[in-house]
Structure formats: structure tokens, C-alpha cells
Amino acid sequence: MIPFGLNEGQFVKRYRGCLDRVSSGFIKSLQELFSKPVPETVTEAEVQIFLGDDGMEAPSAWIYYQGINNKVDSSDPSIFPGKSLELPSFLQKIEDFDEEYYSEEFGGTYLIANISKAWLAECWWKAGGWNYPVPVKVWVHDEFGDGDTIDLSEHR
């Protein structure tokens, strides 16, 4: 456990270091995702990062494909409008941080949301996602962080 005592800059550096250690594997998994065909019926996608109810859980990320005639079919492995996929659990190797980092006074949840979003975007682009065939944005669920979205692909 990382005891309370880091300043904001040190916290950001430490948390980002945890993410950077798993970047290579996450980028490879994104490249595998990008190798799957995206049909013309998919018009856009969004990636949402989840931090749990209080922001203290290891983040997870899902991609949601949208288009005309969305369907629900968990047995179909292809990409289609309505398909949702959990991205590999890229953050299971996050160190435990003292609960005080998640307090409103310190603002760790706000920082984690923005760090995770920026890191995911960088990995997406390094994996070649800027050229993904549909527009994709990433944002953090439940209004954690700054609330901004990041364009992951050049298609608009």
C-alpha cells in the first residue's frame, strides 16, 4: 500500500507509472481489436472508463458500438451496432493507495479519471487507432474527472 503523504504531482507520477507498466500488453490487445472488421452499419463507437461507485476500484473500460438497428447478441463474436466489449483489464496491476488519496480534499479520483483517460487515448493511438474506421471518443463514466471527451479516431 502507498501510504498517504504524496503531493499531487507525486501521486500523478506514481499512478501513471502503474499504467505505463502495462501499456505494451494493452496496446497489443487494442491492435487485436483493430484487426476485426467493422461493418458499415456501425456509425460510431465510444469508450467509457468506469471507476466504481466511489472511484476507489481499479478502472475498467468498455467499448460500445452504435449504429442503425442496434442489436443485442452476446453469442455473436463479430462487431455490430449494439455490441459492447470490455477492453482487457488493463489496470489490475495498480498499486493500492491509501484511502485518503480518494478524499475530496486530495482529489485522487479526479486525478485518476483524467490520468486513465489520457493514458488510454495514448495507447489507442500507439496501437494505430487514429485510423479506426468509425468515430470513437473516450470519456469517464459517472462524471469523474474533468468531464471532457477525447477523440480517439480522426473520423468525425
N, C-alpha and C positions, 0 to 999 in steps of 0.2 A: 504494500500500500504506500502511496505517495502521501506523506503527512502534509497537513496544511502548513503553508509558510512560503510557497512560491508567489512571486508577484505575477501580474497579468502576463507580462512578456515571457517569463519563465514557464508559466503554465501553457501558454500557446506553443512555445518551442517544444516542450515535453510531449504534449498531446499530438502535435504534428509529427514528431519523431516516431510515435507509435504507429501512426498511419503510414509514414514513409517506409517503415519496415515491411509492410505487406503490399506495397504498391506493385511490385513486379507480378505477383500472383494475381492481383486484382486486374491488372492491365491484360494479362493473358486470358482471363475469363471474359473480359469485355471483347477481346478480339474474337473469341469463340462465338459470342453473341452476334457480333457484327458479320460473321460468316453465314448466318442464317438469312435466307431470303425474306424480304419484307414485301408483301403483296401491295399492289396499287390501291387496294381497298383500305389500307392503313393510311390515314392522312396526317397523323401526328402522334407523338408519344411524350410522356412526362415521367421523370424520375422523382420519386418522393423519398426523402430520408426521414426515418422515424427515430425518435429519441426516447420513446416510452412516455408514461404519464408525467413524470417529474424531471425528465432529462438525464436521469442517472443511469439508465440502461445503455448497454453498448448499442450504438446506432445500427440500424439495418436500412436497406434501400430496396425499393421495388420500382420496376418499370411498368407503365400502363400504356398499352397501345390503343389508339382510338381511331374511329372512322365511321363510315356509314354502315348501318346494320351490325352493330356490336353484338357479339355472341358470347356465351359462357360455355366453355367446354374444357374441363381440366384434363381430359384424356388426349386431347389433340396437342402434340408437341410443337406444331408449327406456330408461326407468328400470324395473328389475325386481329381484326378490330375487336376489342373487348378482352384481349389476352393480357394477363398480368403475370409477371415473373419476378421472383425475388432474386436480386443480384447476389452473388456469392457473399457470404457473411464476412465481409472484409474487415470487420472491426472486433473480432473475437479476441484479438491479442492486445486490446487496450489495457493498460495498467489500471489498477484500482486507485482512484483518487479519493482522498478524504472527503466526507460529505460536505464539509464547509465550503469546498470549491463550488458546490451547486447552490449555494445560498444566493439570495437576491443581492446581498452586499458585494459578493465577489463577482457573480455573474458568469460562472463557468458554463452553464447551459447555453447562454447566449454565444459565448466564445466557441463552444464545441459545435454548435449548429453551423456557424459561419466557417469554421475550420474544415468540418466534414464536407460541407457543400463545395468549397473551393478545391479541396483535395480530390473529391470525386470528379469534378469537372476537369481538373488537370489529368487525371488518369484516363478519363474518357477521350480527351484529345490526344494523349500519347498513344492510345490504342487505335487511333485513326477515326474516331467518332465524329470529327468535324465534318466529314463527308458522308455521314449517315444519310440514307435516302429520304428520311422524313424529318420535319422539325422536331427537336427534342429540347426540353427545358428541365432543369433540376431546381427543386425548392425543398425546404424543410417543413414537414407536416406540423400541425398544431401551433403554427405561428412562433416557433422558437427562432431565435436569431434575428437578423435584420429584416426578414420578410421578403427580400429580393429574390428573383429568379435569375438563373444563369443560362444563357443559350448554350446548348451542348453541340448543336449542329448549325451549319451555315444556312440550311433551308429555312425559309420563313413563310 
